[in-house]
Amino acid sequence: MSRNLIEQTLVQGTLVCLFAVSGFADGGNIDPSQAAWYAKYKSQQNAPKPEEMLLNTDPEPDLTEGFRDLFNGNDLTGWSPKGGTCKFEAKDGVLVGTVVPGSPSTYLSTDKTDFKDFVFTCEMKWEVDGNSGVMFRAQTKPGKNGETVFGPQAEMEGISGDRFWNGGIYGQSCGGYFYPVWLTEHKQARAALDREGWNRLTISAKGNVIKTWVNGVPVAHWIDDGTYAQGFFGLQIHKGAKGIVHWKGIRVKEL
């Protein structure tokens, strides 16, 4: 059975066990530059076996037609912060998120909470380095100090460090990385981020099949087990001592 046919079957919801399909995995080996990160994260609940990871080889979706803006450029209409007290504001047509020291990670979240199949895209830039990302099909649950945001997140980890997992998929508050960017085949993806300028993040969700791109470079290809079938988008400002992230061009095309 071809990979495309299997993906279509997954989207239709008729294939229960992905890894039971012979020949479906097309991942590979851990890149030597990622050996330390592999050792650190391989025991996480969600961590995949390298040889069972799928590779995104698709071109970035067409972003020219059928999209609507999620950010109006003037204020935060349609959005609400969840999880913490980090600051979000609209400035000169750009959405700016700023770390508030002592605050938990904060997610500026869409008031609409039932996004299912879609292509989402935005542009991101760092004024001050800090971990960030975009939650999708996210949900909330009671936490120790209020509600906890959980679910899949397209990681945009910032402009320093030596991991380069931008565009990977992290399971926020639900078991760690679903799709770490640690394979030899991910070399181009790890080099995709522009550390000084704007970066385009694109997420495609069709049924259980999730794919990401950073600046047009394919990154993740993850198959959800059906747990995260719908939810909201959330722009993350990670807890920390500092960090200022800019977003613009936040758009979605629902399928």
Backbone bond lengths (Angstrom), bond angles and torsions (degrees), N, CA, C in turn:
res aa  C-N    CA-C-N  psi(-1)  N-CA   C-N-CA  omega(-1)  CA-C   N-CA-C  phi
1 M - - - 1.470 - - 1.522 108.57 -
2 S 1.327 117.90 134.13 1.455 121.03 -178.55 1.513 111.35 -74.00
3 R 1.349 115.79 157.85 1.459 120.28 178.60 1.515 110.95 -61.41
4 N 1.340 118.53 -42.71 1.459 120.89 -179.31 1.517 111.59 -61.83
5 L 1.355 116.23 -40.98 1.453 119.62 179.55 1.516 110.76 -65.72
6 I 1.332 116.54 -40.52 1.461 119.71 178.19 1.524 110.43 -62.81
7 E 1.345 117.11 -41.59 1.465 119.95 179.21 1.520 110.38 -61.99
8 Q 1.325 117.32 -41.53 1.455 120.11 178.60 1.522 110.13 -61.75
9 T 1.331 116.07 -40.43 1.458 120.01 178.36 1.518 110.85 -64.65
10 L 1.349 116.69 -40.07 1.458 120.27 177.68 1.511 111.28 -62.52
11 V 1.332 116.53 -42.63 1.456 120.73 179.74 1.513 110.65 -60.58
12 Q 1.342 116.83 -36.99 1.458 120.47 -179.92 1.520 112.15 -76.61
13 G 1.341 116.14 -8.85 1.456 120.21 174.63 1.513 114.34 81.41
14 T 1.341 119.16 19.60 1.454 120.31 -175.17 1.520 113.39 -102.97
15 L 1.330 117.29 -8.00 1.463 119.52 178.57 1.515 108.50 -106.62
16 V 1.316 117.13 119.99 1.450 120.78 -173.35 1.514 111.79 -87.96
17 C 1.314 118.16 -43.96 1.454 121.38 -171.95 1.516 110.11 -114.19
18 L 1.324 117.14 106.32 1.457 122.47 -178.20 1.512 112.05 -63.41
19 F 1.322 117.24 -52.17 1.447 120.06 -168.51 1.523 112.93 -79.02
20 A 1.329 117.62 -1.47 1.449 119.46 173.88 1.528 111.45 -81.56
21 V 1.324 116.94 -9.21 1.453 121.00 -177.68 1.522 109.31 -83.50
22 S 1.295 117.90 117.53 1.454 122.38 -176.63 1.516 110.83 -63.30
23 G 1.341 115.59 131.44 1.452 120.28 174.44 1.513 114.83 80.66
24 F 1.343 117.79 4.86 1.463 118.59 -175.80 1.521 111.78 -77.69
25 A 1.333 117.23 -33.22 1.455 119.88 -178.82 1.524 110.50 -71.46
26 D 1.331 115.78 137.44 1.464 118.19 178.04 1.518 111.09 -134.10
27 G 1.325 116.30 25.75 1.452 120.56 177.42 1.515 111.66 -77.41
28 G 1.319 117.25 -159.98 1.449 119.37 -175.11 1.507 112.97 -160.48
29 N 1.314 116.00 -135.60 1.453 122.64 -172.72 1.521 112.23 -103.81
30 I 1.328 115.32 155.63 1.451 121.16 175.40 1.527 108.94 -68.50
31 D 1.325 115.99 131.19 1.457 120.01 176.19 1.530 108.74 -66.77
32 P 1.329 118.76 138.06 1.471 119.99 179.79 1.518 113.35 -54.63
33 S 1.346 117.42 -33.02 1.468 120.13 179.14 1.525 112.28 -68.51
34 Q 1.331 116.95 -13.96 1.461 122.03 -177.05 1.531 112.48 -106.79
35 A 1.308 117.25 7.22 1.465 120.59 -173.83 1.524 112.80 -58.62
36 A 1.321 117.09 -42.05 1.463 120.12 -178.92 1.523 111.10 -67.87
37 W 1.333 116.58 -38.93 1.467 120.40 178.42 1.523 110.53 -68.09
38 Y 1.329 116.29 -37.52 1.463 119.48 176.74 1.530 110.31 -61.94
39 A 1.310 116.38 -44.59 1.459 120.02 179.65 1.533 111.41 -61.07
40 K 1.315 116.50 -34.68 1.465 121.16 -178.03 1.521 112.43 -74.79
41 Y 1.341 117.09 -37.85 1.462 120.22 -169.15 1.524 114.59 -107.64
42 K 1.331 118.62 -7.96 1.460 119.81 -172.99 1.526 113.46 -64.33
43 S 1.330 117.67 -21.86 1.464 120.29 -178.76 1.528 113.18 -92.22
44 Q 1.332 118.17 1.53 1.460 119.82 176.99 1.526 110.36 -61.85
45 Q 1.300 115.27 154.04 1.461 121.31 -176.97 1.530 112.54 -55.17
46 N 1.319 117.03 -43.76 1.459 121.24 -175.64 1.527 113.91 -88.99
47 A 1.310 118.69 -8.10 1.462 121.25 -169.10 1.526 111.53 -58.18
48 P 1.337 117.40 125.53 1.463 120.19 -179.65 1.527 111.53 -82.87
49 K 1.322 116.20 157.82 1.457 120.45 170.70 1.529 107.83 -74.99
50 P 1.324 117.96 131.76 1.469 119.72 -176.47 1.521 113.66 -52.23
51 E 1.332 116.85 -40.29 1.461 119.84 -176.60 1.522 112.97 -73.06
52 E 1.331 117.61 -11.55 1.458 121.01 179.08 1.528 112.83 -103.10
53 M 1.326 117.20 -0.80 1.462 120.06 179.56 1.527 110.64 -73.92
54 L 1.315 115.49 146.31 1.454 122.13 177.54 1.518 109.71 -97.14
55 L 1.306 116.71 151.33 1.456 121.55 -179.60 1.521 110.19 -107.55
56 N 1.305 115.87 135.46 1.467 120.96 174.07 1.520 107.89 -85.16
57 T 1.303 116.24 111.35 1.465 121.61 177.81 1.522 111.88 -114.57
58 D 1.335 116.59 9.24 1.461 120.97 -177.14 1.523 111.87 -81.79
59 P 1.323 117.75 149.00 1.464 119.70 170.29 1.526 109.91 -67.29
60 E 1.308 116.22 152.47 1.464 120.63 176.00 1.530 109.27 -58.28
61 P 1.333 118.13 139.60 1.469 120.00 179.09 1.528 112.44 -59.53
62 D 1.316 115.71 154.64 1.461 121.13 174.33 1.528 108.81 -63.21
63 L 1.317 117.01 127.84 1.469 121.72 -175.45 1.523 112.33 -109.56
64 T 1.326 117.76 17.24 1.468 120.49 -171.94 1.518 114.48 -96.64
65 E 1.316 119.26 -23.43 1.461 120.30 -172.66 1.527 111.43 -132.64
66 G 1.344 115.05 146.02 1.454 121.55 172.15 1.510 115.84 85.58
67 F 1.329 118.37 6.41 1.453 121.72 -177.36 1.525 111.76 -95.72
68 R 1.316 115.58 152.82 1.464 120.87 171.30 1.521 108.77 -126.48
69 D 1.318 115.31 149.35 1.455 121.08 -179.56 1.526 110.27 -75.19
70 L 1.328 116.10 137.35 1.457 121.38 173.02 1.526 112.00 -97.56
71 F 1.317 116.87 -16.03 1.469 123.10 178.58 1.525 107.86 -123.46
72 N 1.348 115.84 124.49 1.464 119.68 -174.42 1.524 113.81 -82.80
73 G 1.333 118.07 -4.79 1.455 121.41 178.14 1.508 115.11 85.64
74 N 1.322 116.81 -9.90 1.465 120.53 -175.00 1.527 114.00 -114.39
75 D 1.324 116.90 -37.33 1.461 120.57 -178.00 1.531 108.16 -154.88
76 L 1.310 116.36 -173.76 1.462 120.80 -174.33 1.521 112.47 -99.97
77 T 1.327 116.95 27.88 1.462 120.96 176.16 1.527 109.78 -55.28
78 G 1.330 116.54 129.99 1.456 121.33 179.64 1.517 114.19 91.38
79 W 1.344 115.95 0.16 1.457 121.23 -177.74 1.529 110.17 -129.92
80 S 1.333 116.32 150.22 1.465 121.79 175.76 1.522 109.05 -145.30
81 P 1.349 117.97 139.54 1.472 119.81 178.20 1.517 111.47 -75.76
82 K 1.325 115.65 144.78 1.457 121.61 177.59 1.532 108.93 -135.20
83 G 1.317 116.31 145.64 1.456 121.64 168.83 1.510 116.75 92.27
84 G 1.321 118.85 -24.90 1.457 120.71 -176.58 1.509 111.25 -164.82
85 T 1.346 115.86 -165.47 1.466 120.85 -175.49 1.525 112.64 -123.20
86 C 1.334 117.72 17.42 1.461 118.83 173.62 1.529 109.35 -59.06
87 K 1.325 116.62 153.56 1.460 122.58 -168.30 1.521 112.09 -94.00
88 F 1.323 116.03 135.42 1.465 122.66 173.21 1.523 108.66 -128.27
89 E 1.331 116.30 138.49 1.456 120.82 179.59 1.518 109.92 -155.40
90 A 1.330 115.06 157.55 1.457 121.96 175.05 1.524 108.67 -95.53
91 K 1.342 116.24 127.46 1.457 122.14 179.22 1.517 109.84 -136.00
92 D 1.317 116.64 116.03 1.462 121.05 174.14 1.524 112.09 52.34
93 G 1.325 116.52 43.87 1.450 121.29 177.27 1.511 115.21 80.39
94 V 1.329 117.00 4.78 1.460 122.44 -178.49 1.523 109.11 -119.26
95 L 1.319 116.71 142.10 1.461 121.39 175.09 1.529 107.97 -92.27
96 V 1.322 116.64 124.54 1.460 122.31 -174.28 1.527 109.70 -117.45
97 G 1.325 115.81 126.57 1.457 121.65 175.61 1.513 110.56 -112.48
98 T 1.337 116.82 134.28 1.464 121.80 -174.88 1.523 110.49 -129.75
99 V 1.322 115.96 132.57 1.458 121.09 175.74 1.521 110.50 -62.18
100 V 1.311 116.63 136.71 1.461 123.43 167.42 1.521 106.36 -110.22
101 P 1.340 118.37 109.90 1.467 119.95 -177.73 1.525 111.67 -53.26
102 G 1.306 115.67 134.03 1.454 121.45 -178.94 1.515 114.08 94.56
103 S 1.339 117.17 -15.48 1.457 120.39 179.03 1.526 110.84 -82.08
104 P 1.311 117.51 145.27 1.465 119.06 169.11 1.529 110.04 -65.13
105 S 1.328 115.85 168.05 1.459 119.87 173.28 1.525 109.36 -54.23
106 T 1.325 115.28 139.89 1.461 121.41 -174.13 1.525 108.91 -125.14
107 Y 1.329 116.02 142.55 1.452 121.92 -175.62 1.523 108.88 -126.04
108 L 1.318 116.69 112.29 1.458 119.53 172.77 1.523 106.46 -76.65
109 S 1.327 116.07 111.85 1.456 121.64 -165.12 1.523 111.99 -115.19
110 T 1.324 115.56 144.93 1.451 119.89 176.74 1.524 109.57 -66.44
111 D 1.328 114.88 140.69 1.462 118.77 175.84 1.528 110.88 -67.54
112 K 1.306 117.27 -27.72 1.451 121.41 174.35 1.528 108.35 -75.04
113 T 1.314 116.67 127.40 1.466 120.88 -170.56 1.530 113.62 -118.23
114 D 1.328 117.64 13.42 1.462 118.86 -175.55 1.529 112.76 -126.95
115 F 1.338 116.67 37.34 1.465 119.47 173.15 1.528 108.68 -67.47
116 K 1.307 116.94 131.19 1.467 122.20 -178.23 1.527 110.21 -114.86
117 D 1.328 117.31 -90.23 1.457 121.96 178.88 1.520 108.94 -96.61
118 F 1.329 116.58 134.52 1.461 119.08 -172.04 1.522 110.78 -167.16
119 V 1.330 114.15 166.40 1.465 122.52 159.65 1.524 105.80 -118.90
120 F 1.306 116.14 121.98 1.465 123.04 179.26 1.518 108.18 -112.21
121 T 1.329 116.70 142.85 1.459 119.97 174.66 1.520 110.24 -146.01
122 C 1.305 115.97 150.30 1.456 122.19 175.19 1.518 108.11 -157.23
123 E 1.319 115.33 168.84 1.462 121.16 172.66 1.515 108.31 -118.64
124 M 1.347 115.10 142.29 1.459 121.28 -176.42 1.518 110.05 -133.08
125 K 1.337 114.77 146.30 1.460 121.27 176.62 1.521 108.36 -147.67
126 W 1.336 116.21 146.02 1.462 120.81 -179.85 1.528 110.17 -102.15
127 E 1.335 115.40 124.78 1.469 120.95 169.46 1.521 109.22 -86.00
128 V 1.334 115.51 -41.72 1.465 123.09 172.76 1.522 106.62 -131.57
129 D 1.309 117.28 129.09 1.462 122.02 -174.03 1.525 111.39 -55.56
130 G 1.318 115.53 141.05 1.451 121.31 177.09 1.509 110.65 -177.63
131 N 1.307 116.59 147.32 1.464 121.59 179.52 1.521 110.40 -64.97
132 S 1.333 115.89 139.53 1.453 120.39 -178.25 1.521 109.26 -152.49
133 G 1.311 115.73 -167.27 1.450 121.66 178.87 1.504 110.77 157.13
134 V 1.333 115.90 -179.52 1.461 122.05 -179.48 1.521 108.83 -126.46
135 M 1.323 116.38 114.79 1.453 121.31 172.15 1.526 109.11 -71.48
136 F 1.334 116.62 145.10 1.463 120.65 174.16 1.519 108.41 -142.84
137 R 1.328 115.09 148.84 1.472 120.86 -171.89 1.529 110.07 48.91
138 A 1.315 115.85 36.45 1.464 121.72 -175.91 1.522 111.09 -78.93
139 Q 1.320 114.87 159.20 1.459 122.48 -179.64 1.527 108.80 -138.54
140 T 1.329 116.07 173.44 1.457 120.72 176.29 1.525 110.08 -127.42
141 K 1.338 114.57 156.07 1.451 121.53 175.40 1.519 107.72 -147.41
142 P 1.322 118.38 159.31 1.468 120.23 178.54 1.522 111.27 -62.04
143 G 1.335 116.18 138.61 1.454 122.12 177.55 1.514 111.06 -124.54
144 K 1.321 115.99 -179.44 1.458 120.47 -178.88 1.519 112.16 -63.71
145 N 1.345 116.10 -36.43 1.469 120.36 -177.14 1.522 111.05 -124.08
146 G 1.336 115.88 46.53 1.460 120.02 -177.94 1.513 110.34 112.58
147 E 1.339 116.43 -160.28 1.456 119.33 -175.79 1.528 111.48 -79.54
148 T 1.315 115.87 147.56 1.459 123.81 177.02 1.517 109.01 -111.43
149 V 1.313 116.24 128.84 1.455 121.69 175.15 1.525 108.22 -84.33
150 F 1.322 117.24 132.93 1.461 119.73 179.67 1.523 110.20 -143.65
151 G 1.334 114.36 160.41 1.456 120.28 179.65 1.518 111.63 128.96
152 P 1.324 117.49 -169.93 1.466 121.11 -176.98 1.523 112.42 -75.51
153 Q 1.311 114.88 144.29 1.459 122.08 178.90 1.528 109.35 -136.77
154 A 1.319 116.26 130.19 1.458 120.49 170.30 1.522 106.99 -77.33
155 E 1.311 115.97 110.77 1.462 122.66 -173.48 1.525 111.10 -71.68
156 M 1.318 116.67 132.48 1.470 123.81 169.93 1.513 105.04 -132.83
157 E 1.321 115.54 89.31 1.456 120.31 -160.69 1.510 114.95 -83.51
158 G 1.328 118.63 -5.25 1.454 119.75 176.31 1.513 112.69 117.31
159 I 1.317 115.30 -170.45 1.471 120.77 -168.71 1.524 113.09 -113.70
160 S 1.325 117.53 11.47 1.462 120.56 174.35 1.516 108.71 -127.77
161 G 1.288 117.06 179.41 1.454 120.66 -179.90 1.519 111.72 90.36
162 D 1.323 115.46 177.93 1.459 120.08 -175.38 1.521 112.64 -130.61
163 R 1.336 117.15 23.15 1.461 120.03 -179.51 1.527 111.54 -93.37
164 F 1.329 117.21 -46.55 1.469 123.32 173.99 1.531 113.01 65.05
165 W 1.334 117.31 44.35 1.462 120.28 -178.98 1.529 112.74 -97.10
166 N 1.321 118.15 25.51 1.457 121.08 177.27 1.530 109.97 -59.10
167 G 1.326 115.42 132.96 1.459 120.65 -177.31 1.510 113.82 89.00
168 G 1.342 117.16 -8.37 1.462 119.55 172.26 1.520 110.21 -69.80
169 I 1.318 117.25 170.79 1.464 121.07 -176.79 1.527 109.06 -118.08
170 Y 1.315 114.48 117.15 1.462 122.56 -178.69 1.522 109.77 -103.65
171 G 1.303 117.62 139.60 1.460 122.05 174.34 1.518 109.50 -90.78
172 Q 1.329 115.37 91.04 1.460 120.86 -176.14 1.524 110.72 -66.51
173 S 1.330 115.92 120.22 1.468 122.19 178.60 1.523 111.97 57.21
174 C 1.338 116.22 29.73 1.474 119.31 179.75 1.526 112.03 -151.23
175 G 1.342 117.29 32.82 1.454 117.97 169.20 1.510 117.41 113.75
176 G 1.334 118.27 7.56 1.456 119.70 174.12 1.519 113.86 85.76
177 Y 1.329 116.62 -163.66 1.459 122.29 -167.47 1.529 113.58 -65.65
178 F 1.343 114.69 121.15 1.459 121.28 168.02 1.530 110.49 -77.19
179 Y 1.335 115.78 -36.48 1.463 119.65 -176.07 1.523 109.74 -141.99
180 P 1.336 117.74 87.63 1.462 121.13 174.67 1.534 109.73 -76.97
181 V 1.324 115.98 151.42 1.479 120.39 -175.63 1.528 107.90 -101.15
182 W 1.332 116.79 65.92 1.456 120.65 -169.04 1.523 113.85 -117.89
183 L 1.323 118.45 2.03 1.451 120.72 -178.11 1.530 112.31 -81.78
184 T 1.326 115.92 157.65 1.455 120.66 172.23 1.528 110.76 -56.69
185 E 1.335 115.98 -37.09 1.469 121.09 -178.91 1.528 112.93 -68.33
186 H 1.323 117.89 -11.05 1.467 121.81 -179.10 1.535 112.74 -92.01
187 K 1.303 118.15 11.01 1.461 120.61 -175.20 1.525 112.03 -56.09
188 Q 1.334 117.94 -46.93 1.458 120.98 -179.65 1.523 110.94 -65.69
189 A 1.319 116.96 -38.57 1.465 120.50 178.96 1.521 111.34 -63.40
190 R 1.321 116.79 -39.74 1.466 119.34 -179.49 1.528 111.96 -68.80
191 A 1.309 117.40 -19.45 1.467 121.09 179.98 1.524 112.74 -97.58
192 A 1.337 117.89 6.16 1.465 120.42 -169.64 1.525 114.34 -77.98
193 L 1.335 118.16 -23.09 1.462 120.22 -172.66 1.522 112.04 -74.32
194 D 1.326 116.21 135.24 1.464 123.11 169.98 1.523 106.81 -90.67
195 R 1.305 116.69 112.90 1.463 120.16 -173.27 1.522 113.64 -78.78
196 E 1.312 117.43 -8.05 1.465 120.23 -179.30 1.530 113.13 -113.47
197 G 1.316 118.01 -27.45 1.455 120.78 -173.82 1.523 113.02 -113.76
198 W 1.329 114.80 -158.70 1.458 122.09 -179.69 1.524 110.45 -79.62
199 N 1.314 115.28 148.69 1.457 122.33 179.57 1.528 109.86 -130.74
200 R 1.322 115.52 129.06 1.460 120.54 -179.82 1.535 109.84 -92.72
201 L 1.315 114.80 122.99 1.459 122.24 174.52 1.520 108.42 -107.70
202 T 1.315 116.73 128.72 1.464 121.61 178.04 1.525 108.44 -126.52
203 I 1.337 115.12 135.63 1.460 122.42 179.95 1.519 108.13 -126.72
204 S 1.323 116.58 128.99 1.460 122.24 174.07 1.519 108.50 -113.82
205 A 1.345 116.25 129.13 1.466 121.51 176.69 1.517 108.17 -128.75
206 K 1.318 115.55 114.59 1.466 121.82 179.01 1.517 107.49 -131.97
207 G 1.325 116.13 105.82 1.453 118.92 -173.68 1.512 109.90 60.46
208 N 1.326 117.40 -127.58 1.461 121.40 -179.84 1.520 113.10 -89.06
209 V 1.323 117.91 -2.31 1.463 121.75 -173.43 1.527 110.04 -95.53
210 I 1.333 115.73 117.77 1.459 122.48 -178.56 1.526 108.91 -117.53
211 K 1.347 116.29 132.01 1.459 120.99 177.36 1.519 109.39 -136.14
212 T 1.327 116.45 150.64 1.463 121.45 179.13 1.523 110.76 -132.95
213 W 1.340 114.27 158.05 1.456 123.17 175.62 1.524 108.45 -139.62
214 V 1.325 117.45 143.86 1.459 122.91 171.81 1.523 107.86 -121.63
215 N 1.326 115.46 118.82 1.470 121.55 -176.53 1.523 111.61 52.01
216 G 1.335 115.45 39.33 1.451 121.41 177.63 1.508 115.31 82.71
217 V 1.324 118.07 -5.37 1.467 122.16 -179.24 1.532 108.98 -90.39
218 P 1.331 118.88 125.80 1.472 120.36 178.62 1.529 111.40 -62.90
219 V 1.337 115.67 138.66 1.468 120.10 179.44 1.526 110.30 -124.03
220 A 1.314 117.78 -80.49 1.463 121.39 -169.83 1.519 112.30 -96.71
221 H 1.324 114.95 150.44 1.464 124.32 171.02 1.524 105.98 -142.79
222 W 1.314 114.91 97.88 1.464 121.75 -172.66 1.520 109.56 -122.35
223 I 1.326 116.17 140.16 1.457 122.08 175.52 1.522 108.91 -108.61
224 D 1.318 116.60 112.04 1.459 121.73 176.28 1.527 109.04 -71.80
225 D 1.308 116.24 154.11 1.468 119.75 178.75 1.525 112.01 -89.83
226 G 1.319 117.33 9.04 1.454 121.74 -179.89 1.512 113.57 100.92
227 T 1.334 117.19 -5.88 1.461 120.72 -179.48 1.520 111.76 -64.80
228 Y 1.332 116.44 -36.85 1.466 120.55 -174.02 1.532 109.48 -114.20
229 A 1.323 115.22 71.56 1.460 121.72 -175.61 1.520 112.65 -84.41
230 Q 1.328 117.50 -23.51 1.456 121.07 179.24 1.518 109.34 -160.28
231 G 1.337 115.00 163.06 1.450 119.70 179.31 1.511 111.14 164.85
232 F 1.336 116.07 -159.85 1.459 120.96 -176.99 1.518 110.99 -108.64
233 F 1.325 115.93 167.18 1.457 122.51 169.97 1.521 108.71 -93.58
234 G 1.331 116.40 145.03 1.454 120.61 177.56 1.520 110.93 -142.51
235 L 1.313 116.91 127.48 1.464 122.66 177.84 1.521 108.11 -90.18
236 Q 1.325 116.73 120.73 1.463 120.19 -171.77 1.524 113.01 -93.29
237 I 1.322 115.17 133.60 1.459 122.65 159.01 1.525 105.76 -113.63
238 H 1.331 115.12 112.17 1.462 120.61 -175.02 1.531 110.15 -73.28
239 K 1.298 116.08 148.73 1.459 119.96 175.93 1.526 109.45 -60.54
240 G 1.321 115.61 148.69 1.457 119.51 179.78 1.508 111.33 164.97
241 A 1.317 115.27 -172.16 1.464 120.92 -178.82 1.517 112.14 -86.75
242 K 1.334 116.90 -24.44 1.459 119.80 -177.72 1.518 109.92 -159.84
243 G 1.327 114.88 166.34 1.455 121.04 178.18 1.516 110.52 148.92
244 I 1.328 116.07 130.63 1.466 121.81 175.22 1.523 106.91 -137.50
245 V 1.333 116.07 120.81 1.456 121.94 -176.90 1.524 109.02 -121.29
246 H 1.342 115.91 138.87 1.454 122.12 177.69 1.531 109.56 -109.66
247 W 1.329 115.90 142.42 1.469 122.44 173.39 1.530 109.80 -127.96
248 K 1.310 115.79 146.67 1.453 121.36 170.00 1.528 107.89 -152.97
249 G 1.347 115.91 171.23 1.461 119.75 178.39 1.516 113.35 57.82
250 I 1.330 116.61 38.49 1.471 121.01 -177.63 1.528 107.70 -82.08
251 R 1.321 116.60 107.65 1.454 121.53 -172.85 1.522 111.29 -137.50
252 V 1.334 115.27 156.04 1.457 120.32 178.06 1.523 109.46 -140.69
253 K 1.299 114.81 145.46 1.459 123.34 170.75 1.510 106.83 -121.22
254 E 1.323 116.38 110.23 1.454 119.82 179.07 1.527 109.55 -82.35
255 L 1.329 115.31 137.55 1.461 121.67 -173.14 1.524 110.73 -103.24
